[in-house]
C-alpha cells in the first residue's frame, strides 16, 4: 500500500513539474494572473505534450460597479482614474452598420455563386469588423517593448435590457441554414441604433490561457487604457477605451457580465461554428472618439467635443 501511494505521489509530482515547465515558456508575462491553473494531458498522446489548460483570472485593474451611472474606474498610466463612458457618434454608427450590411450582401452573393460577390474570393472582414488594438503596460518574456498592436475581430453588444432576448434568439435559430442567419443579422443591423449599446464594442480573447498569453492580454491586465482603430478609407476612427476582460469561469462575474460572455461567444460561434470551449469576453468601454480620416479631420477629437 505504501509503495502504491509513493508511486501515485511521484506521478503527481511529475505531472506538476511538467506543468511548471510549460509555464516557463517565453510567450508569457512576468506575473502569473491565473488561478486553479492545471494542464490536462490528452490521453491519446503518449508524449504528454498535447492537452488543454484549465484556469481562470479576474481583471483587477477595472471597476465597473458604477457603469449604470455612466462611469467606469480603471488603473491607467499607473494610477486609478475615473472615466465617463460616451456614445459612439452618429457618423461612426452610420459608417459601421452600412458597411456591415454591404458585406453581408456580398457574402450572400458569394454563397449564391455570383462571381461578382467578394470578387469571387473569401468574404471581406476588414473595415467595421477588424479593429487594430494598441496597448501597453508590460513586456512579454520574448519582447523588448511593452507596446503592442494586434488586429481583433469586433462587434456590437445589445443593450442590457435586450441581452437575454438576443441570447435566446441566437439559441433558437442556432440550427437555421446560413441564409436565414444572414437575414437575421441584416434585420438587427437595419435597426441597430435601437438595439445595440452605443457605448461599447466587444470581442473575444481567443488564445490566452495559463500556458500561453498574448501580449495584448498581458498589457490589458496591467493598464486598461487602449486605443482601438478602424481603417476603411476614406474613413478612419480611433476609439480610446477602457478594456474589460471577462473569463467565463470567473466566480466574481455579475449576472450581467455572465450574459455578456455568453452572448459574445454565441454570436461568434453562430457564424464560425461551435467552439470546443468558451473564450474570454472583451468589452471596450468607449471614453473618447477621434476622427482619423484624412483630409478635414486628421485625428481631431469628436467625442466629447473639443473644449469639453
Buried (B, 14 or more C-beta within 10 A) or exposed (E): EEEEEEEEEEEEEEBEEBBEEBBEEEBBBEEEBBBEBBBEBEEEEEEEEEBEBBBBBBBEBBBBEEBEEEBBBBBBEEEEBEBEBBBBBEBBBEBBBEBBBEBBEBBBBBBEEEEEBBEEEEBBEEBBBBBBBBBBBBBBEEBEEBEBEBEBBBBBBBBEEBBBEBBEBBEEBEEEEEEEBBBBBBEBBEEBEEBBBBBBBBBBBBEBBBBBBBBBBBBBBBBBBBBBBBBBEEBBBBBBBBBBBBBBBBEEBEEEBBBBBBBBBBBBBBEEEEEEEBBBBBBBBBBBBBBBBEEEBEEEBBBEEEEE
